[in-house]
Amino acid sequence: MTIRHRIVVRLSQLAVFGTLLFGTGSAIYLLKINEFSLILETNKNIGVLRGALLIDQLEIIAPLNEAVRVCDLSNKKTCSELLSLLLQATNQARTYKKVMVNTLGYHDNSPVVRQITDDAKQIDHLPKQLFGKSFSEVSTDNGIMVDSYLDTVKTIATTGDNSKPQYFLIKKKLSTLFTNLNISLNENTAFKSGSAIAAKQEVFMWLLFIIVAEIAIFLLVSISDLLINNSNPEVGFEFTWYKIQPKVIPLAASVFLGFITMILSELLLFRQTTDIAIGNCREHNQALISLLDRVDNPYFTSQRLLEVTNVVQLPRYCTYYKSNVLGLSSHYKVSSADNMEKSKQIILANLLNDADSYHDLQKQSSSENARITIAMLIFNVLTLLALAVFLRLDSEEIG
């Protein structure tokens, strides 16, 4: 057995071991990239849900006092505004429950979902205390409208103080709903949102692992190939440095070109993580723009809008990818002295600028990925060409 053969056998064994490491690392990398995507999506949903919760709370609680004041139980038509607020709160509670289950992944029997369900039932029961029937009792497959509810129930004969709804009881029920929802978002979603930065670091760590493993396998196999094809029959088919076989030159060229192709493919894989984050930031930004479009309630003030502004902030990891092509984000500041409409326009200007920036980043990334892909195809064809030359020379040598 020649020294060359023993070296090739050892290199082949190392290549097999490296392949096992590469396969394990690739499986873990796929898990980590999925986990990273899930964290980004969850963070986006939680941020948008918090903003929607603040807006819903103000839209329902703020006009409650006036709605109760004009409501006279002896004249059910005067209570339409109050019933509209209660119906809106009931529907929103059911929507939040669906988000918790379908989007954030909570089970129907989890404490968070059960609490929202109980709060929704409490609010649904409030109209029954006023007119003898809850919303769910008169609801149909097509849902329920306030007018249809009023047509269904009967006016209760009341006089004096008994003709007015209990404002503090109603407000307490509604406030409890929003308080519990805020607690659920602040406490129970903490473990679900996780750290996008930490998740991204884990993705890059495992990506680096499989890149190193792939390069090692490539080099082991390529060195074995060169050792085999540069064996010299004059010295017992051993490898000789001082005499390079002519066919080895195109083979070495194909190895070099194949190595470049592999590096380009790894570069595309490396860029995938950034592309995922940029796409998520753009979706987050678009969702927040839609959220602010809802802010047209007369009860909103600049100070109230500032509270929403604290939620309507893109995650910190998104700022890493902002190109700031227009340079507006650093120039537009919201002040409590501004009126609500001006503050809203300032925030929207920031978000629209960010939308342009993310669009430019995605467009630039897509263009760069296309160029890398074309380069891969070119180097792959050149690799095949070098191999074709090698095979011709090898065939001539064999005869």
C-alpha positions, 0 to 999 in steps of 0.5 A: 500500500503506497503512502499516497493511498494511505493519505487518500484513505485517511482524507476520505474518512475525515470527509465522511466525518465532516459530512456527518457534522455538516448534516447535523449543523444544517439541520440545526441551522434550519431550525434556528432560521425558522425560530428566527423568522418566528421571533420576528413575526411574533415581535411584529404581531405583539407590537401591532397588537399593543398599538391596536389595544391602546387605540381600542381602549381610548375609542371605547372608554373615552366616549363612555361617560357621554354615552351613559349620560344620554342613555335612558333605559325607559327609551331604548333608542337613546342607548344605541351609542352605549350599546355600540361601545359594548358591542365593539368591546365584545367583538374586540375581545373575541378578536384578541382571543383569536390573535392569541390563539392563531397568531401567538400560538396560545392554547384555548385552555391557557390562562391568558385565553381563558381570562380574555374569554371570561372578560368577553362574557362579562361585557356580553352580559352587561346588555342583559342587565340593561335590557334583559338579553345579552348580545350572544342571546340575540346574535345570529350566524351573520352576527348582530347589529345594535339596531337589530338588538334594540328591535329584539329587546323590550324597553324596561319600565324604570323611573328616576335613578333606575333609568340610568345605566350604572356607569362605574360598573360598566367602566370597571368591566371594560377597564378590566378587559383592557387591563388584563389584555395589557398584562397578558401582552407585557408578561405572558408574551415576553417568553414568546417574543424573545430576542431577535438579536440573540436569535440572529447571532445563533443563526450566524453561529450555525451558518458559520459552522456549516460553512467551515464544515463544507469548506473542509469537506471540499478541501479534503475531497479536492486534495484527494483528487489531486493526489490520485491524479498526480501519481507518478508511475515511475516512483510507484504511483506516489505523489510527486511535487517536482513533477506535475502531470499535465492533466492536473493543471485543468483539474486544479483549475476546476477545483479553484473555480468550484471553490469560488462557486461554493463561496458564492452560494454560501454568501447567498445563504449568509444574506438570507438572514438579513433579507428575512429581517428586512422583509419583516421590518417592512411588514412591521412598518406597513402594519403600523401605518395601517394602525395609525390610519385608524386614529381619527377619533375626536377623543384623541389628543397629542398626549394620547397619541404620544402614548401610542407613539411609544408602541408605534416604534420599529424594533431596534433590530430594524434600525440596523438595516435602515438606509435613510435615503431621504434622511427624514427620520432624524429631522421629524420629532413629535412634541406634546405641544403639537396638536393631534393631527400634526403629531399624527402626520409627523409619525406617518412621515417617519413611517413612510420614510422608513417604508421607502428605505426598506423598499430601497434596501430590498430592491438593492438586496434583490439586485445584488442576489441576482448578480451573485446568482449569475456569477455562480452560473458563470463559475459553474460553467467554467468549472465544467469547462475545466473538468472537460479539459481534464477528462480529455487529457486523462483519456489521452493518458489512458489511451 
